[in-house]
Amino acid sequence: PLDTVRISEVHYKGYKRIPVKFLEKYFNKYRYSKISIQNLEKTINQVYGTKYFDHVTYELQPRGKYTDLIISVAESSPGSLGAAVHYDSDYEGSVLLNLVLRNKLGKGTKLFAQTTLGNNPRFKVLYLINSGSKIGLGASVDLYSLNFNRFNEDVKSMDYQFINFSETAFINATLKNIFNFRAGFEFERFTVK
């Protein structure tokens, strides 16, 4: 079985919204080198793990003593919307809404927004600027309110409301889609009424 190959050029097919530079950051290291098929397949999995693509495949095309590497991608949908209903006897009912956008607010960006509507509302947004295998930027906002009761034996004696607000700005690095490192600043404020 084939376990190594000498690569000459790397070509890309199927990208539209994703800039080719994003793919080059992962695959240009294979140009003019002898590569392991196992390492190539690990890189394919890393690129697929970004969730920017539904499919990432490769083809080896012989060219004299060398071989051209052709990377074919099928970009994933630019976003998704989700909704759910939740009910339990402690917190009662709520509606959960979730939105994910990829590359809609700029190239290499991801936006995750989530809100909970009900007695204990929550709003959370995470925005990432991903530059492939390099360091990216991110910011998040999280605001929620939680109502709870204090009981004296079986009698409700007090109602409390906990309100939390946090903002975060950070740099972000992902290593092989296994480890995610962040460093940044966070401001958090909470009150109890």
LINFENDA-V12181 format. One record per backbone hydrogen bond with DSSP energy under -0.5 kcal/mol. NH is the residue of the N-H (numbers start at 1). CO is the residue of the C=O. E is the energy in kcal/mol with one decimal. If there is no record, write none. Layout:
nh = [NH;NH]
co = [CO;CO]
e = [E;E]
//
This chain:
nh = [5;7;7;8;11;13;22;23;24;25;26;26;27;28;30;31;32;33;33;35;35;37;38;40;41;42;43;44;45;46;47;48;49;50;51;54;55;57;59;61;61;62;63;66;67;68;69;70;70;71;71;72;72;73;74;75;76;80;82;84;86;88;92;94;95;96;97;98;99;100;101;102;103;109;110;111;112;113;114;115;116;117;118;119;122;123;124;125;126;127;128;129;130;130;134;136;137;138;139;140;141;142;143;144;145;146;148;150;152;153;155;157;158;160;162;163;163;164;165;166;167;168;169;170;171;172;173;175;176;178;179;181;183;185;187;189;191;193]
co = [35;5;33;67;69;71;19;19;20;21;22;23;23;24;27;28;8;7;30;5;33;3;3;36;37;38;39;40;41;42;43;44;45;47;48;74;74;72;70;59;68;60;66;63;6;61;9;59;68;11;69;57;70;13;55;14;52;100;98;96;94;92;88;86;117;84;115;82;113;80;111;78;109;106;128;101;126;99;124;97;122;95;116;93;116;143;114;141;112;139;110;137;108;128;131;172;129;170;127;168;125;166;123;164;121;162;160;158;155;151;152;150;150;148;146;161;191;144;189;142;187;140;185;138;183;136;181;179;174;175;175;173;171;169;167;165;163;161]
e = [-2.1;-0.7;-3.1;-2.8;-3.0;-2.5;-1.4;-0.8;-2.5;-1.8;-0.5;-1.1;-2.3;-2.2;-2.1;-1.5;-1.3;-0.9;-1.0;-3.2;-0.6;-2.5;-0.5;-2.2;-2.4;-1.6;-2.2;-2.3;-2.0;-2.0;-2.4;-2.4;-2.2;-1.2;-1.8;-3.3;-1.3;-2.8;-1.9;-0.6;-2.9;-0.6;-3.3;-1.6;-1.7;-3.1;-2.9;-2.8;-0.6;-3.1;-0.6;-2.5;-0.6;-2.4;-2.2;-0.6;-2.3;-2.3;-3.1;-2.2;-2.8;-0.9;-1.9;-2.3;-2.7;-2.9;-2.8;-2.6;-3.0;-2.6;-2.5;-4.1;-2.8;-1.2;-2.3;-2.5;-2.9;-2.8;-2.9;-2.5;-2.8;-3.1;-0.5;-0.8;-1.7;-3.0;-3.0;-2.6;-2.7;-3.0;-2.9;-3.1;-4.0;-0.6;-1.0;-3.5;-1.5;-2.3;-2.1;-2.3;-2.1;-2.5;-2.8;-2.4;-2.4;-2.9;-2.2;-2.8;-3.2;-0.7;-1.9;-3.1;-1.6;-3.4;-3.1;-0.5;-2.8;-2.8;-2.8;-2.5;-2.6;-2.5;-2.3;-2.5;-2.8;-2.6;-2.6;-3.0;-0.7;-2.1;-1.9;-3.4;-1.7;-2.7;-2.9;-3.0;-2.3;-2.7]
//
